[in-house]
Amino acid sequence: MTSAKSDQSSSERFSVTFVPPAAQAVRELMEVTGLNKADVINRAVQIYAFLEDRKRKGSDLLLRSPDGETERVHIV
């Protein structure tokens, strides 16, 4: 049986093909964040998993603009 600590420290390689808009988003995120491709994709997947978990639990995703306006976001 593996521990949670060893599961988190091991890496797994995936080979995926990105559609053009996703590939462009990765490039843009690399530019604005200074992160490398792997870090951008790792963070994106973790954020998506977090949002899906919260959605399953009944939470809504809300964005608040600087002027205080709130917008509900739907991820399809």
All heavy atoms as a GROMACS GRO file, in nm:
protein
  593
    1MET      N    1   0.085  -0.118   0.000
    1MET     CA    2   0.000   0.000   0.000
    1MET      C    3   0.089   0.125   0.000
    1MET      O    4   0.182   0.134   0.078
    1MET     CB    5  -0.091  -0.004   0.122
    1MET     CG    6  -0.182   0.113   0.135
    1MET     SD    7  -0.288   0.092   0.279
    1MET     CE    8  -0.436   0.156   0.212
    2THR      N    9   0.059   0.220  -0.085
    2THR     CA   10   0.140   0.342  -0.093
    2THR      C   11   0.080   0.449  -0.004
    2THR      O   12  -0.042   0.455   0.014
    2THR     CB   13   0.150   0.394  -0.237
    2THR    OG1   14   0.020   0.424  -0.283
    2THR    CG2   15   0.217   0.294  -0.328
    3SER      N   16   0.164   0.531   0.050
    3SER     CA   17   0.116   0.640   0.135
    3SER      C   18   0.077   0.758   0.048
    3SER      O   19   0.121   0.771  -0.066
    3SER     CB   20   0.223   0.681   0.235
    3SER     OG   21   0.328   0.747   0.168
    4ALA      N   22  -0.003   0.847   0.104
    4ALA     CA   23  -0.042   0.969   0.032
    4ALA      C   24   0.081   1.052  -0.001
    4ALA      O   25   0.089   1.114  -0.107
    4ALA     CB   26  -0.142   1.050   0.114
    5LYS      N   27   0.180   1.052   0.090
    5LYS     CA   28   0.300   1.130   0.066
    5LYS      C   29   0.376   1.079  -0.056
    5LYS      O   30   0.419   1.157  -0.140
    5LYS     CB   31   0.390   1.128   0.189
    5LYS     CG   32   0.510   1.217   0.178
    5LYS     CD   33   0.589   1.220   0.305
    5LYS     CE   34   0.707   1.314   0.290
    5LYS     NZ   35   0.785   1.320   0.412
    6SER      N   36   0.391   0.948  -0.069
    6SER     CA   37   0.464   0.896  -0.185
    6SER      C   38   0.384   0.915  -0.313
    6SER      O   39   0.442   0.935  -0.419
    6SER     CB   40   0.499   0.748  -0.165
    6SER     OG   41   0.382   0.669  -0.161
    7ASP      N   42   0.252   0.911  -0.306
    7ASP     CA   43   0.170   0.935  -0.425
    7ASP      C   44   0.189   1.077  -0.476
    7ASP      O   45   0.193   1.100  -0.595
    7ASP     CB   46   0.021   0.913  -0.395
    7ASP     CG   47  -0.014   0.766  -0.380
    7ASP    OD1   48   0.068   0.680  -0.420
    7ASP    OD2   49  -0.122   0.738  -0.326
    8GLN      N   50   0.203   1.172  -0.386
    8GLN     CA   51   0.218   1.312  -0.425
    8GLN      C   52   0.358   1.342  -0.476
    8GLN      O   53   0.376   1.434  -0.554
    8GLN     CB   54   0.184   1.404  -0.308
    8GLN     CG   55   0.037   1.401  -0.272
    8GLN     CD   56   0.006   1.488  -0.152
    8GLN    OE1   57   0.094   1.547  -0.091
    8GLN    NE2   58  -0.120   1.494  -0.114
    9SER      N   59   0.456   1.265  -0.434
    9SER     CA   60   0.592   1.294  -0.475
    9SER      C   61   0.631   1.226  -0.605
    9SER      O   62   0.731   1.258  -0.665
    9SER     CB   63   0.691   1.257  -0.364
    9SER     OG   64   0.688   1.117  -0.343
   10SER      N   65   0.552   1.128  -0.648
   10SER     CA   66   0.584   1.062  -0.774
   10SER      C   67   0.517   1.136  -0.890
   10SER      O   68   0.411   1.193  -0.875
   10SER     CB   69   0.539   0.916  -0.771
   10SER     OG   70   0.400   0.908  -0.755
   11SER      N   71   0.583   1.134  -1.003
   11SER     CA   72   0.531   1.203  -1.121
   11SER      C   73   0.482   1.100  -1.221
   11SER      O   74   0.529   0.987  -1.224
   11SER     CB   75   0.640   1.288  -1.186
   11SER     OG   76   0.681   1.389  -1.099
   12GLU      N   77   0.390   1.142  -1.303
   12GLU     CA   78   0.340   1.056  -1.410
   12GLU      C   79   0.337   1.137  -1.538
   12GLU      O   80   0.293   1.252  -1.539
   12GLU     CB   81   0.199   1.006  -1.375
   12GLU     CG   82   0.148   0.902  -1.471
   12GLU     CD   83   0.020   0.836  -1.422
   12GLU    OE1   84  -0.016   0.853  -1.304
   12GLU    OE2   85  -0.045   0.770  -1.504
   13ARG      N   86   0.385   1.079  -1.644
   13ARG     CA   87   0.392   1.148  -1.773
   13ARG      C   88   0.267   1.114  -1.855
   13ARG      O   89   0.226   0.999  -1.863
   13ARG     CB   90   0.517   1.105  -1.847
   13ARG     CG   91   0.535   1.175  -1.980
   13ARG     CD   92   0.668   1.140  -2.042
   13ARG     NE   93   0.780   1.195  -1.967
   13ARG     CZ   94   0.828   1.317  -1.983
   13ARG    NH1   95   0.774   1.398  -2.071
   13ARG    NH2   96   0.930   1.360  -1.913
   14PHE      N   97   0.208   1.217  -1.916
   14PHE     CA   98   0.095   1.201  -2.006
   14PHE      C   99   0.131   1.263  -2.141
   14PHE      O  100   0.203   1.363  -2.145
   14PHE     CB  101  -0.030   1.273  -1.953
   14PHE     CG  102  -0.089   1.210  -1.831
   14PHE    CD1  103  -0.049   1.249  -1.705
   14PHE    CD2  104  -0.186   1.112  -1.842
   14PHE    CE1  105  -0.102   1.192  -1.592
   14PHE    CE2  106  -0.241   1.054  -1.730
   14PHE     CZ  107  -0.200   1.094  -1.604
   15SER      N  108   0.080   1.207  -2.246
   15SER     CA  109   0.095   1.267  -2.378
   15SER      C  110  -0.044   1.303  -2.427
   15SER      O  111  -0.130   1.215  -2.442
   15SER     CB  112   0.161   1.166  -2.474
   15SER     OG  113   0.168   1.221  -2.603
   16VAL      N  114  -0.067   1.431  -2.445
   16VAL     CA  115  -0.200   1.477  -2.487
   16VAL      C  116  -0.186   1.571  -2.606
   16VAL      O  117  -0.083   1.634  -2.626
   16VAL     CB  118  -0.274   1.550  -2.372
   16VAL    CG1  119  -0.299   1.457  -2.256
   16VAL    CG2  120  -0.199   1.673  -2.328
   17THR      N  121  -0.293   1.580  -2.683
   17THR     CA  122  -0.299   1.673  -2.794
   17THR      C  123  -0.399   1.782  -2.758
   17THR      O  124  -0.514   1.753  -2.723
   17THR     CB  125  -0.343   1.602  -2.923
   17THR    OG1  126  -0.250   1.496  -2.949
   17THR    CG2  127  -0.348   1.698  -3.040
   18PHE      N  128  -0.354   1.907  -2.762
   18PHE     CA  129  -0.440   2.019  -2.730
   18PHE      C  130  -0.504   2.074  -2.856
   18PHE      O  131  -0.438   2.086  -2.959
   18PHE     CB  132  -0.358   2.131  -2.663
   18PHE     CG  133  -0.324   2.102  -2.520
   18PHE    CD1  134  -0.211   2.029  -2.488
   18PHE    CD2  135  -0.405   2.148  -2.419
   18PHE    CE1  136  -0.179   2.002  -2.356
   18PHE    CE2  137  -0.374   2.121  -2.287
   18PHE     CZ  138  -0.261   2.048  -2.255
   19VAL      N  139  -0.632   2.110  -2.845
   19VAL     CA  140  -0.697   2.182  -2.954
   19VAL      C  141  -0.634   2.321  -2.959
   19VAL      O  142  -0.579   2.369  -2.858
   19VAL     CB  143  -0.850   2.190  -2.934
   19VAL    CG1  144  -0.911   2.050  -2.940
   19VAL    CG2  145  -0.887   2.260  -2.805
   20PRO      N  146  -0.637   2.387  -3.076
   20PRO     CA  147  -0.569   2.516  -3.088
   20PRO      C  148  -0.602   2.619  -2.980
   20PRO      O  149  -0.511   2.683  -2.927
   20PRO     CB  150  -0.608   2.564  -3.228
   20PRO     CG  151  -0.625   2.435  -3.305
   20PRO     CD  152  -0.690   2.341  -3.206
   21PRO      N  153  -0.730   2.637  -2.942
   21PRO     CA  154  -0.756   2.738  -2.838
   21PRO      C  155  -0.691   2.703  -2.703
   21PRO      O  156  -0.644   2.791  -2.633
   21PRO     CB  157  -0.908   2.740  -2.825
   21PRO     CG  158  -0.959   2.686  -2.954
   21PRO     CD  159  -0.856   2.584  -2.998
   22ALA      N  160  -0.686   2.575  -2.669
   22ALA     CA  161  -0.622   2.534  -2.544
   22ALA      C  162  -0.472   2.554  -2.551
   22ALA      O  163  -0.409   2.600  -2.454
   22ALA     CB  164  -0.656   2.388  -2.512
   23ALA      N  165  -0.412   2.521  -2.664
   23ALA     CA  166  -0.267   2.540  -2.681
   23ALA      C  167  -0.233   2.689  -2.671
   23ALA      O  168  -0.132   2.726  -2.609
   23ALA     CB  169  -0.222   2.483  -2.815
   24GLN      N  170  -0.315   2.774  -2.730
   24GLN     CA  171  -0.293   2.919  -2.722
   24GLN      C  172  -0.306   2.967  -2.579
   24GLN      O  173  -0.225   3.050  -2.533
   24GLN     CB  174  -0.390   2.994  -2.813
   24GLN     CG  175  -0.373   3.144  -2.813
   24GLN     CD  176  -0.235   3.188  -2.863
   24GLN    OE1  177  -0.176   3.124  -2.949
   24GLN    NE2  178  -0.184   3.296  -2.807
   25ALA      N  179  -0.403   2.915  -2.506
   25ALA     CA  180  -0.421   2.954  -2.366
   25ALA      C  181  -0.298   2.915  -2.284
   25ALA      O  182  -0.253   2.993  -2.199
   25ALA     CB  183  -0.546   2.889  -2.309
   26VAL      N  184  -0.242   2.797  -2.309
   26VAL     CA  185  -0.120   2.755  -2.238
   26VAL      C  186  -0.006   2.851  -2.269
   26VAL      O  187   0.064   2.897  -2.178
   26VAL     CB  188  -0.083   2.609  -2.273
   26VAL    CG1  189   0.056   2.574  -2.219
   26VAL    CG2  190  -0.186   2.512  -2.219
   27ARG      N  191   0.012   2.884  -2.396
   27ARG     CA  192   0.120   2.976  -2.434
   27ARG      C  193   0.102   3.113  -2.366
   27ARG      O  194   0.197   3.172  -2.316
   27ARG     CB  195   0.126   2.993  -2.585
   27ARG     CG  196   0.185   2.872  -2.658
   27ARG     CD  197   0.212   2.900  -2.804
   27ARG     NE  198   0.090   2.925  -2.879
   27ARG     CZ  199   0.015   2.829  -2.935
   27ARG    NH1  200   0.049   2.702  -2.923
   27ARG    NH2  201  -0.093   2.861  -3.004
   28GLU      N  202  -0.022   3.162  -2.365
   28GLU     CA  203  -0.048   3.293  -2.303
   28GLU      C  204  -0.023   3.288  -2.153
   28GLU      O  205   0.035   3.380  -2.096
   28GLU     CB  206  -0.192   3.336  -2.332
   28GLU     CG  207  -0.214   3.375  -2.476
   28GLU     CD  208  -0.360   3.401  -2.511
   28GLU    OE1  209  -0.447   3.396  -2.420
   28GLU    OE2  210  -0.387   3.426  -2.630
   29LEU      N  211  -0.064   3.180  -2.089
   29LEU     CA  212  -0.041   3.167  -1.945
   29LEU      C  213   0.108   3.157  -1.914
   29LEU      O  214   0.155   3.212  -1.813
   29LEU     CB  215  -0.116   3.046  -1.889
   29LEU     CG  216  -0.266   3.067  -1.873
   29LEU    CD1  217  -0.337   2.934  -1.850
   29LEU    CD2  218  -0.294   3.164  -1.760
   30MET      N  219   0.183   3.087  -1.999
   30MET     CA  220   0.328   3.080  -1.980
   30MET      C  221   0.388   3.220  -1.985
   30MET      O  222   0.473   3.255  -1.904
   30MET     CB  223   0.392   2.991  -2.087
   30MET     CG  224   0.361   2.844  -2.070
   30MET     SD  225   0.416   2.744  -2.210
   30MET     CE  226   0.592   2.775  -2.209
   31GLU      N  227   0.342   3.299  -2.080
   31GLU     CA  228   0.395   3.435  -2.098
   31GLU      C  229   0.362   3.524  -1.979
   31GLU      O  230   0.449   3.592  -1.925
   31GLU     CB  231   0.337   3.497  -2.226
   31GLU     CG  232   0.373   3.640  -2.244
   31GLU     CD  233   0.453   3.664  -2.368
   31GLU    OE1  234   0.478   3.570  -2.444
   31GLU    OE2  235   0.490   3.779  -2.389
   32VAL      N  236   0.237   3.524  -1.935
   32VAL     CA  237   0.198   3.618  -1.829
   32VAL      C  238   0.241   3.573  -1.691
   32VAL      O  239   0.258   3.657  -1.602
   32VAL     CB  240   0.046   3.648  -1.830
   32VAL    CG1  241   0.004   3.710  -1.962
   32VAL    CG2  242  -0.036   3.526  -1.798
   33THR      N  243   0.259   3.442  -1.670
   33THR     CA  244   0.296   3.394  -1.537
   33THR      C  245   0.446   3.367  -1.522
   33THR      O  246   0.496   3.361  -1.411
   33THR     CB  247   0.223   3.263  -1.502
   33THR    OG1  248   0.264   3.160  -1.594
   33THR    CG2  249   0.072   3.280  -1.506
   34GLY      N  250   0.514   3.345  -1.635
   34GLY     CA  251   0.654   3.308  -1.629
   34GLY      C  252   0.675   3.161  -1.594
   34GLY      O  253   0.788   3.118  -1.573
   35LEU      N  254   0.567   3.086  -1.588
   35LEU     CA  255   0.576   2.943  -1.557
   35LEU      C  256   0.608   2.864  -1.682
   35LEU      O  257   0.578   2.908  -1.794
   35LEU     CB  258   0.445   2.892  -1.497
   35LEU     CG  259   0.404   2.952  -1.362
   35LEU    CD1  260   0.263   2.910  -1.327
   35LEU    CD2  261   0.503   2.913  -1.254
   36ASN      N  262   0.661   2.744  -1.665
   36ASN     CA  263   0.684   2.657  -1.781
   36ASN      C  264   0.555   2.582  -1.815
   36ASN      O  265   0.456   2.587  -1.740
   36ASN     CB  266   0.802   2.561  -1.758
   36ASN     CG  267   0.776   2.464  -1.645
   36ASN    OD1  268   0.668   2.409  -1.628
   36ASN    ND2  269   0.879   2.441  -1.565
   37LYS      N  270   0.556   2.515  -1.928
   37LYS     CA  271   0.436   2.448  -1.978
   37LYS      C  272   0.381   2.346  -1.878
   37LYS      O  273   0.260   2.341  -1.852
   37LYS     CB  274   0.469   2.378  -2.111
   37LYS     CG  275   0.347   2.327  -2.185
   37LYS     CD  276   0.386   2.255  -2.314
   37LYS     CE  277   0.464   2.344  -2.407
   37LYS     NZ  278   0.498   2.278  -2.534
   38ALA      N  279   0.469   2.265  -1.821
   38ALA     CA  280   0.424   2.163  -1.726
   38ALA      C  281   0.358   2.225  -1.605
   38ALA      O  282   0.253   2.177  -1.558
   38ALA     CB  283   0.542   2.076  -1.684
   39ASP      N  284   0.415   2.334  -1.552
   39ASP     CA  285   0.357   2.399  -1.435
   39ASP      C  286   0.221   2.460  -1.467
   39ASP      O  287   0.128   2.452  -1.387
   39ASP     CB  288   0.451   2.505  -1.380
   39ASP     CG  289   0.572   2.446  -1.310
   39ASP    OD1  290   0.566   2.328  -1.268
   39ASP    OD2  291   0.674   2.517  -1.299
   40VAL      N  292   0.208   2.523  -1.583
   40VAL     CA  293   0.080   2.581  -1.624
   40VAL      C  294  -0.027   2.472  -1.632
   40VAL      O  295  -0.136   2.486  -1.577
   40VAL     CB  296   0.092   2.655  -1.759
   40VAL    CG1  297  -0.046   2.685  -1.818
   40VAL    CG2  298   0.171   2.784  -1.742
   41ILE      N  299   0.006   2.362  -1.698
   41ILE     CA  300  -0.092   2.254  -1.715
   41ILE      C  301  -0.124   2.187  -1.582
   41ILE      O  302  -0.241   2.158  -1.552
   41ILE     CB  303  -0.041   2.153  -1.820
   41ILE    CG1  304  -0.036   2.222  -1.957
   41ILE    CG2  305  -0.130   2.029  -1.825
   41ILE    CD1  306   0.040   2.145  -2.064
   42ASN      N  307  -0.021   2.165  -1.497
   42ASN     CA  308  -0.046   2.106  -1.366
   42ASN      C  309  -0.141   2.193  -1.283
   42ASN      O  310  -0.235   2.142  -1.221
   42ASN     CB  311   0.085   2.086  -1.289
   42ASN     CG  312   0.155   1.959  -1.328
   42ASN    OD1  313   0.096   1.852  -1.329
   42ASN    ND2  314   0.283   1.969  -1.359
   43ARG      N  315  -0.117   2.322  -1.283
   43ARG     CA  316  -0.205   2.412  -1.207
   43ARG      C  317  -0.347   2.414  -1.264
   43ARG      O  318  -0.444   2.414  -1.189
   43ARG     CB  319  -0.148   2.554  -1.206
   43ARG     CG  320  -0.027   2.566  -1.117
   43ARG     CD  321   0.025   2.707  -1.115
   43ARG     NE  322   0.145   2.715  -1.035
   43ARG     CZ  323   0.192   2.826  -0.982
   43ARG    NH1  324   0.129   2.941  -1.003
   43ARG    NH2  325   0.302   2.825  -0.911
   44ALA      N  326  -0.357   2.414  -1.395
   44ALA     CA  327  -0.489   2.416  -1.458
   44ALA      C  328  -0.570   2.292  -1.421
   44ALA      O  329  -0.689   2.301  -1.388
   44ALA     CB  330  -0.475   2.426  -1.610
   45VAL      N  331  -0.507   2.176  -1.423
   45VAL     CA  332  -0.577   2.052  -1.390
   45VAL      C  333  -0.619   2.052  -1.243
   45VAL      O  334  -0.731   2.012  -1.209
   45VAL     CB  335  -0.488   1.930  -1.422
   45VAL    CG1  336  -0.549   1.801  -1.367
   45VAL    CG2  337  -0.469   1.918  -1.573
   46GLN      N  338  -0.532   2.102  -1.155
   46GLN     CA  339  -0.566   2.107  -1.013
   46GLN      C  340  -0.682   2.203  -0.987
   46GLN      O  341  -0.771   2.174  -0.905
   46GLN     CB  342  -0.444   2.146  -0.931
   46GLN     CG  343  -0.338   2.038  -0.930
   46GLN     CD  344  -0.213   2.082  -0.859
   46GLN    OE1  345  -0.217   2.106  -0.738
   46GLN    NE2  346  -0.104   2.097  -0.933
   47ILE      N  347  -0.683   2.316  -1.054
   47ILE     CA  348  -0.792   2.411  -1.038
   47ILE      C  349  -0.923   2.350  -1.090
   47ILE      O  350  -1.028   2.362  -1.026
   47ILE     CB  351  -0.761   2.544  -1.109
   47ILE    CG1  352  -0.650   2.617  -1.034
   47ILE    CG2  353  -0.885   2.633  -1.120
   47ILE    CD1  354  -0.589   2.734  -1.109
   48TYR      N  355  -0.917   2.285  -1.204
   48TYR     CA  356  -1.036   2.222  -1.260
   48TYR      C  357  -1.090   2.115  -1.164
   48TYR      O  358  -1.211   2.108  -1.138
   48TYR     CB  359  -1.003   2.162  -1.396
   48TYR     CG  360  -1.120   2.099  -1.468
   48TYR    CD1  361  -1.244   2.161  -1.473
   48TYR    CD2  362  -1.106   1.976  -1.530
   48TYR    CE1  363  -1.350   2.103  -1.538
   48TYR    CE2  364  -1.212   1.917  -1.595
   48TYR     CZ  365  -1.334   1.980  -1.598
   48TYR     OH  366  -1.440   1.921  -1.662
   49ALA      N  367  -1.002   2.033  -1.106
   49ALA     CA  368  -1.044   1.930  -1.011
   49ALA      C  369  -1.110   1.993  -0.889
   49ALA      O  370  -1.214   1.945  -0.840
   49ALA     CB  371  -0.925   1.844  -0.970
   50PHE      N  372  -1.053   2.103  -0.840
   50PHE     CA  373  -1.110   2.174  -0.726
   50PHE      C  374  -1.250   2.226  -0.758
   50PHE      O  375  -1.344   2.209  -0.681
   50PHE     CB  376  -1.018   2.290  -0.686
   50PHE     CG  377  -1.077   2.383  -0.585
   50PHE    CD1  378  -1.076   2.350  -0.450
   50PHE    CD2  379  -1.132   2.504  -0.624
   50PHE    CE1  380  -1.131   2.437  -0.356
   50PHE    CE2  381  -1.186   2.591  -0.531
   50PHE     CZ  382  -1.186   2.557  -0.396
   51LEU      N  383  -1.264   2.289  -0.875
   51LEU     CA  384  -1.394   2.345  -0.914
   51LEU      C  385  -1.498   2.235  -0.934
   51LEU      O  386  -1.614   2.250  -0.893
   51LEU     CB  387  -1.380   2.427  -1.042
   51LEU     CG  388  -1.297   2.555  -1.028
   51LEU    CD1  389  -1.279   2.620  -1.165
   51LEU    CD2  390  -1.361   2.651  -0.930
   52GLU      N  391  -1.460   2.124  -0.996
   52GLU     CA  392  -1.553   2.012  -1.014
   52GLU      C  393  -1.597   1.954  -0.880
   52GLU      O  394  -1.714   1.920  -0.861
   52GLU     CB  395  -1.490   1.903  -1.101
   52GLU     CG  396  -1.494   1.934  -1.249
   52GLU     CD  397  -1.635   1.944  -1.304
   52GLU    OE1  398  -1.722   1.860  -1.270
   52GLU    OE2  399  -1.661   2.038  -1.383
   53ASP      N  400  -1.504   1.943  -0.786
   53ASP     CA  401  -1.538   1.893  -0.653
   53ASP      C  402  -1.641   1.984  -0.586
   53ASP      O  403  -1.741   1.937  -0.532
   53ASP     CB  404  -1.411   1.884  -0.567
   53ASP     CG  405  -1.441   1.843  -0.425
   53ASP    OD1  406  -1.490   1.729  -0.405
   53ASP    OD2  407  -1.416   1.924  -0.333
   54ARG      N  408  -1.618   2.113  -0.593
   54ARG     CA  409  -1.711   2.208  -0.532
   54ARG      C  410  -1.846   2.206  -0.603
   54ARG      O  411  -1.951   2.218  -0.540
   54ARG     CB  412  -1.653   2.350  -0.531
   54ARG     CG  413  -1.529   2.362  -0.446
   54ARG     CD  414  -1.558   2.317  -0.302
   54ARG     NE  415  -1.438   2.290  -0.229
   54ARG     CZ  416  -1.384   2.372  -0.140
   54ARG    NH1  417  -1.439   2.488  -0.114
   54ARG    NH2  418  -1.273   2.338  -0.078
   55LYS      N  419  -1.845   2.192  -0.735
   55LYS     CA  420  -1.970   2.186  -0.811
   55LYS      C  421  -2.052   2.064  -0.769
   55LYS      O  422  -2.173   2.074  -0.748
   55LYS     CB  423  -1.939   2.182  -0.961
   55LYS     CG  424  -2.062   2.191  -1.050
   55LYS     CD  425  -2.022   2.209  -1.194
   55LYS     CE  426  -2.035   2.080  -1.269
   55LYS     NZ  427  -2.010   2.094  -1.412
   56ARG      N  428  -1.985   1.950  -0.754
   56ARG     CA  429  -2.054   1.828  -0.711
   56ARG      C  430  -2.116   1.845  -0.573
   56ARG      O  431  -2.216   1.784  -0.541
   56ARG     CB  432  -1.958   1.709  -0.708
   56ARG     CG  433  -1.932   1.646  -0.842
   56ARG     CD  434  -1.860   1.512  -0.831
   56ARG     NE  435  -1.738   1.516  -0.750
   56ARG     CZ  436  -1.617   1.551  -0.794
   56ARG    NH1  437  -1.600   1.584  -0.920
   56ARG    NH2  438  -1.513   1.551  -0.713
   57LYS      N  439  -2.055   1.929  -0.491
   57LYS     CA  440  -2.106   1.953  -0.355
   57LYS      C  441  -2.211   2.063  -0.351
   57LYS      O  442  -2.257   2.102  -0.244
   57LYS     CB  443  -1.989   1.987  -0.262
   57LYS     CG  444  -1.895   1.868  -0.242
   57LYS     CD  445  -1.776   1.907  -0.158
   57LYS     CE  446  -1.684   1.787  -0.138
   57LYS     NZ  447  -1.560   1.823  -0.069
   58GLY      N  448  -2.247   2.116  -0.469
   58GLY     CA  449  -2.355   2.214  -0.476
   58GLY      C  450  -2.312   2.360  -0.475
   58GLY      O  451  -2.398   2.448  -0.470
   59SER      N  452  -2.184   2.387  -0.480
   59SER     CA  453  -2.137   2.526  -0.479
   59SER      C  454  -2.154   2.590  -0.616
   59SER      O  455  -2.158   2.522  -0.718
   59SER     CB  456  -1.989   2.533  -0.439
   59SER     OG  457  -1.971   2.489  -0.307
   60ASP      N  458  -2.162   2.722  -0.617
   60ASP     CA  459  -2.164   2.801  -0.739
   60ASP      C  460  -2.031   2.873  -0.751
   60ASP      O  461  -1.969   2.909  -0.652
   60ASP     CB  462  -2.275   2.907  -0.736
   60ASP     CG  463  -2.413   2.846  -0.746
   60ASP    OD1  464  -2.430   2.744  -0.815
   60ASP    OD2  465  -2.505   2.902  -0.683
   61LEU      N  466  -1.988   2.897  -0.875
   61LEU     CA  467  -1.867   2.975  -0.900
   61LEU      C  468  -1.910   3.117  -0.935
   61LEU      O  469  -1.981   3.139  -1.032
   61LEU     CB  470  -1.786   2.914  -1.015
   61LEU     CG  471  -1.661   2.988  -1.057
   61LEU    CD1  472  -1.563   3.002  -0.941
   61LEU    CD2  473  -1.594   2.917  -1.174
   62LEU      N  474  -1.865   3.211  -0.852
   62LEU     CA  475  -1.901   3.351  -0.872
   62LEU      C  476  -1.774   3.433  -0.888
   62LEU      O  477  -1.676   3.412  -0.817
   62LEU     CB  478  -1.980   3.404  -0.751
   62LEU     CG  479  -2.107   3.328  -0.714
   62LEU    CD1  480  -2.164   3.380  -0.584
   62LEU    CD2  481  -2.209   3.339  -0.825
   63LEU      N  482  -1.778   3.527  -0.982
   63LEU     CA  483  -1.668   3.622  -1.000
   63LEU      C  484  -1.720   3.760  -0.965
   63LEU      O  485  -1.830   3.799  -1.005
   63LEU     CB  486  -1.620   3.620  -1.145
   63LEU     CG  487  -1.552   3.493  -1.194
   63LEU    CD1  488  -1.513   3.507  -1.340
   63LEU    CD2  489  -1.429   3.462  -1.110
   64ARG      N  490  -1.638   3.835  -0.893
   64ARG     CA  491  -1.675   3.971  -0.858
   64ARG      C  492  -1.579   4.066  -0.927
   64ARG      O  493  -1.458   4.057  -0.909
   64ARG     CB  494  -1.670   3.991  -0.707
   64ARG     CG  495  -1.713   4.132  -0.665
   64ARG     CD  496  -1.727   4.150  -0.515
   64ARG     NE  497  -1.826   4.059  -0.461
   64ARG     CZ  498  -1.800   3.964  -0.370
   64ARG    NH1  499  -1.678   3.947  -0.324
   64ARG    NH2  500  -1.895   3.886  -0.325
   65SER      N  501  -1.632   4.158  -1.007
   65SER     CA  502  -1.549   4.255  -1.078
   65SER      C  503  -1.506   4.365  -0.981
   65SER      O  504  -1.563   4.379  -0.872
   65SER     CB  505  -1.627   4.314  -1.196
   65SER     OG  506  -1.737   4.389  -1.149
   66PRO      N  507  -1.408   4.444  -1.021
   66PRO     CA  508  -1.361   4.553  -0.932
   66PRO      C  509  -1.472   4.650  -0.892
   66PRO      O  510  -1.465   4.708  -0.784
   66PRO     CB  511  -1.254   4.623  -1.016
   66PRO     CG  512  -1.204   4.518  -1.108
   66PRO     CD  513  -1.324   4.434  -1.140
   67ASP      N  514  -1.574   4.664  -0.976
   67ASP     CA  515  -1.683   4.756  -0.942
   67ASP      C  516  -1.789   4.691  -0.853
   67ASP      O  517  -1.890   4.751  -0.821
   67ASP     CB  518  -1.747   4.816  -1.067
   67ASP     CG  519  -1.821   4.714  -1.152
   67ASP    OD1  520  -1.829   4.595  -1.113
   67ASP    OD2  521  -1.869   4.752  -1.261
   68GLY      N  522  -1.766   4.564  -0.813
   68GLY     CA  523  -1.857   4.496  -0.722
   68GLY      C  524  -1.963   4.411  -0.789
   68GLY      O  525  -2.038   4.341  -0.721
   69GLU      N  526  -1.970   4.416  -0.920
   69GLU     CA  527  -2.068   4.335  -0.991
   69GLU      C  528  -2.029   4.187  -0.980
   69GLU      O  529  -1.914   4.150  -0.995
   69GLU     CB  530  -2.074   4.376  -1.138
   69GLU     CG  531  -2.182   4.304  -1.216
   69GLU     CD  532  -2.189   4.351  -1.360
   69GLU    OE1  533  -2.157   4.468  -1.386
   69GLU    OE2  534  -2.227   4.268  -1.444
   70THR      N  535  -2.130   4.102  -0.953
   70THR     CA  536  -2.107   3.958  -0.938
   70THR      C  537  -2.165   3.886  -1.057
   70THR      O  538  -2.275   3.917  -1.102
   70THR     CB  539  -2.171   3.906  -0.808
   70THR    OG1  540  -2.118   3.978  -0.697
   70THR    CG2  541  -2.144   3.758  -0.788
   71GLU      N  542  -2.090   3.789  -1.106
   71GLU     CA  543  -2.130   3.710  -1.223
   71GLU      C  544  -2.116   3.562  -1.188
   71GLU      O  545  -2.014   3.519  -1.134
   71GLU     CB  546  -2.039   3.746  -1.340
   71GLU     CG  547  -2.062   3.665  -1.464
   71GLU     CD  548  -1.963   3.704  -1.574
   71GLU    OE1  549  -1.874   3.788  -1.551
   71GLU    OE2  550  -1.974   3.645  -1.682
   72ARG      N  551  -2.220   3.484  -1.217
   72ARG     CA  552  -2.215   3.340  -1.196
   72ARG      C  553  -2.152   3.276  -1.320
   72ARG      O  554  -2.190   3.305  -1.432
   72ARG     CB  555  -2.354   3.283  -1.174
   72ARG     CG  556  -2.355   3.137  -1.143
   72ARG     CD  557  -2.493   3.087  -1.108
   72ARG     NE  558  -2.487   2.947  -1.078
   72ARG     CZ  559  -2.591   2.867  -1.084
   72ARG    NH1  560  -2.709   2.914  -1.118
   72ARG    NH2  561  -2.578   2.739  -1.057
   73VAL      N  562  -2.055   3.186  -1.299
   73VAL     CA  563  -1.982   3.123  -1.408
   73VAL      C  564  -2.027   2.978  -1.420
   73VAL      O  565  -2.034   2.906  -1.320
   73VAL     CB  566  -1.830   3.129  -1.385
   73VAL    CG1  567  -1.755   3.058  -1.496
   73VAL    CG2  568  -1.783   3.272  -1.369
   74HIS      N  569  -2.057   2.936  -1.543
   74HIS     CA  570  -2.095   2.797  -1.569
   74HIS      C  571  -1.983   2.733  -1.649
   74HIS      O  572  -1.947   2.782  -1.756
   74HIS     CB  573  -2.224   2.790  -1.652
   74HIS     CG  574  -2.342   2.852  -1.586
   74HIS    ND1  575  -2.420   2.785  -1.495
   74HIS    CD2  576  -2.392   2.977  -1.593
   74HIS    CE1  577  -2.516   2.865  -1.453
   74HIS    NE2  578  -2.500   2.983  -1.510
   75ILE      N  579  -1.927   2.624  -1.598
   75ILE     CA  580  -1.825   2.549  -1.671
   75ILE      C  581  -1.893   2.426  -1.726
   75ILE      O  582  -1.945   2.344  -1.652
   75ILE     CB  583  -1.707   2.512  -1.581
   75ILE    CG1  584  -1.641   2.639  -1.527
   75ILE    CG2  585  -1.607   2.425  -1.657
   75ILE    CD1  586  -1.532   2.614  -1.428
   76VAL      N  587  -1.894   2.415  -1.858
   76VAL     CA  588  -1.964   2.306  -1.923
   76VAL      C  589  -1.871   2.189  -1.943
   76VAL      O  590  -1.756   2.201  -1.971
   76VAL     CB  591  -2.020   2.351  -2.059
   76VAL    CG1  592  -2.100   2.241  -2.124
   76VAL    CG2  593  -2.104   2.474  -2.041
   0.00000   0.00000   0.00000
